[in-house]
């Protein structure tokens, strides 16, 4: 019988396993890495959405942050308006406050901001025929001033003037699940980060 | 503890100051990150209002439309009036552009800072040892970031702008010495109004692309664990709030003694400030070299002196320039030589370009011709300013 004895010098392998065990034991660091990767995926997804005039989605993307702990990581999007678009909901006029003013595409954009009604010069108010039906209260159109026979200055719609704002007591928004990446994409980015975390030790 | 953007605001101290963006950009990053300021804003209550607005925005408490109304109401309450000739420009605190720049730049810097600090933590820097420079917002006139990245020492990998997280390229990209629009930070947005941002690149991809070796990745991680990062992150853990005195001392050092505290306000007195002086004092101020941090702002950091000299070269061309900064510099200089009780009125009168009939009177006077004959730059500039002051 022939016996072959093989002597292993497995110090490197044992060192590697020890390092891996140690690294994987640092759960907060691992979760931090996974949270960072998921946040990155969310930011990239949001930044790819188009808002060429106002840069809204790039600001939403820029606001993404995360927190990591021993048992979880949480990704947050604090930018105003992001939750409304994702979850949907109803926006109501504040009691006693001004009507909700929704700009049309004819309202100019300046410095990545759609101009507010107060910046638009003379506007004429045209009330809705059935006030507040389904939230519609009226519109603001381009206006002009004129002087009555009694000498009073008044505002009226400018002939051929554009419709600039829709005034509402409430607006309803449907949920939009595409605001966020799919669950699969998020899980993949977390898994990739975990694999990268280990790969860096190999 | 993961860093949040609002952490940066929490450690900042309000610094009302006459300093403008170009001057602030030359203050080292350490000091700037600890200061909450707006270029040219000396009123504490106005600065505090913007700080509150930035806080509300970053925490998602209110949108920009609502915040702008808050800002306008605060300016009304403070009885704020823009300087003559600056109405509607970016120097007018009431303008939409100024509001957007102040709010969005602050918010972008806070987000960029938190992104960088979190990316350098032990976990993320091991899993994602690299950054990739990516565009988050389309620009109407995009800057050539590939050229900037390469010029800053970066390498392009398969068309992508990738480097190790601790590579010096990130600091170079935001350098004010290298780029006029640099913000002086090593994190997004790097430059004024840029739509650029960073995305982490995983360890396996960094290895596959050949950006880093395994040893470099490990060394970078070890460095992240042992190095005290020179940013507010260190302060967050060691000293939650720096004191006003720390910041004052730091700024005094950065500015080589050219800034002076008046109560809670930092007055950038010499050579571009508003401190009253006489002709001899101004000649002396404009003859002295500036501290290293400031002397290389084009042309040489002496804004008021340069404005006076440019005006002297060709008043009519000077008057046609769209850049209002030089008019303000000239007006400030004239105001410094005026009776202190009249300084503000004199400054406003010069700054306003509505009526320039005085220029013709000035250039026809003997005092003007005498001023232009002086060979010393400082003396000539002061004589020009003095000649203008004599008309107001």
HADDOCK unambig.tbl for C-alpha pairs under 7 A between the chains (distance, minus, plus):
assign (segid A and resid 29 and name CA) (segid B and resid 122 and name CA) 6.39 0.50 0.50
assign (segid A and resid 29 and name CA) (segid B and resid 123 and name CA) 4.13 0.50 0.50
assign (segid A and resid 30 and name CA) (segid B and resid 123 and name CA) 5.55 0.50 0.50
assign (segid A and resid 32 and name CA) (segid B and resid 123 and name CA) 5.69 0.50 0.50
assign (segid A and resid 32 and name CA) (segid B and resid 124 and name CA) 6.22 0.50 0.50
assign (segid A and resid 33 and name CA) (segid B and resid 123 and name CA) 4.82 0.50 0.50
assign (segid A and resid 33 and name CA) (segid B and resid 124 and name CA) 4.07 0.50 0.50
assign (segid A and resid 33 and name CA) (segid B and resid 127 and name CA) 6.05 0.50 0.50
assign (segid A and resid 36 and name CA) (segid B and resid 124 and name CA) 6.48 0.50 0.50
assign (segid A and resid 40 and name CA) (segid B and resid 199 and name CA) 6.22 0.50 0.50
assign (segid A and resid 40 and name CA) (segid B and resid 200 and name CA) 6.95 0.50 0.50
assign (segid A and resid 47 and name CA) (segid B and resid 136 and name CA) 5.15 0.50 0.50
assign (segid A and resid 47 and name CA) (segid B and resid 137 and name CA) 6.99 0.50 0.50
assign (segid A and resid 52 and name CA) (segid B and resid 138 and name CA) 6.88 0.50 0.50
assign (segid A and resid 55 and name CA) (segid B and resid 137 and name CA) 6.48 0.50 0.50
assign (segid A and resid 58 and name CA) (segid B and resid 136 and name CA) 5.65 0.50 0.50
assign (segid A and resid 58 and name CA) (segid B and resid 137 and name CA) 5.61 0.50 0.50
assign (segid A and resid 62 and name CA) (segid B and resid 111 and name CA) 6.53 0.50 0.50
assign (segid A and resid 63 and name CA) (segid B and resid 111 and name CA) 6.30 0.50 0.50
assign (segid A and resid 67 and name CA) (segid B and resid 2 and name CA) 5.40 0.50 0.50
assign (segid A and resid 68 and name CA) (segid B and resid 2 and name CA) 6.40 0.50 0.50
assign (segid A and resid 78 and name CA) (segid B and resid 59 and name CA) 6.00 0.50 0.50
assign (segid A and resid 78 and name CA) (segid B and resid 60 and name CA) 4.78 0.50 0.50
assign (segid A and resid 79 and name CA) (segid B and resid 60 and name CA) 5.02 0.50 0.50
assign (segid A and resid 80 and name CA) (segid B and resid 60 and name CA) 5.01 0.50 0.50
assign (segid A and resid 80 and name CA) (segid B and resid 62 and name CA) 6.37 0.50 0.50
assign (segid A and resid 80 and name CA) (segid B and resid 63 and name CA) 5.53 0.50 0.50
assign (segid A and resid 111 and name CA) (segid B and resid 97 and name CA) 6.32 0.50 0.50
assign (segid A and resid 193 and name CA) (segid B and resid 127 and name CA) 5.68 0.50 0.50
assign (segid A and resid 193 and name CA) (segid B and resid 202 and name CA) 6.91 0.50 0.50
assign (segid A and resid 196 and name CA) (segid B and resid 127 and name CA) 4.71 0.50 0.50
assign (segid A and resid 196 and name CA) (segid B and resid 202 and name CA) 5.88 0.50 0.50
assign (segid A and resid 196 and name CA) (segid B and resid 203 and name CA) 5.20 0.50 0.50
assign (segid A and resid 196 and name CA) (segid B and resid 204 and name CA) 5.95 0.50 0.50
assign (segid A and resid 197 and name CA) (segid B and resid 126 and name CA) 5.71 0.50 0.50
assign (segid A and resid 197 and name CA) (segid B and resid 127 and name CA) 4.00 0.50 0.50
assign (segid A and resid 199 and name CA) (segid B and resid 203 and name CA) 6.90 0.50 0.50
assign (segid A and resid 199 and name CA) (segid B and resid 204 and name CA) 6.69 0.50 0.50
assign (segid A and resid 200 and name CA) (segid B and resid 126 and name CA) 6.38 0.50 0.50
assign (segid A and resid 200 and name CA) (segid B and resid 127 and name CA) 6.78 0.50 0.50
assign (segid A and resid 200 and name CA) (segid B and resid 203 and name CA) 5.92 0.50 0.50
assign (segid A and resid 200 and name CA) (segid B and resid 214 and name CA) 6.51 0.50 0.50
assign (segid A and resid 200 and name CA) (segid B and resid 217 and name CA) 6.89 0.50 0.50
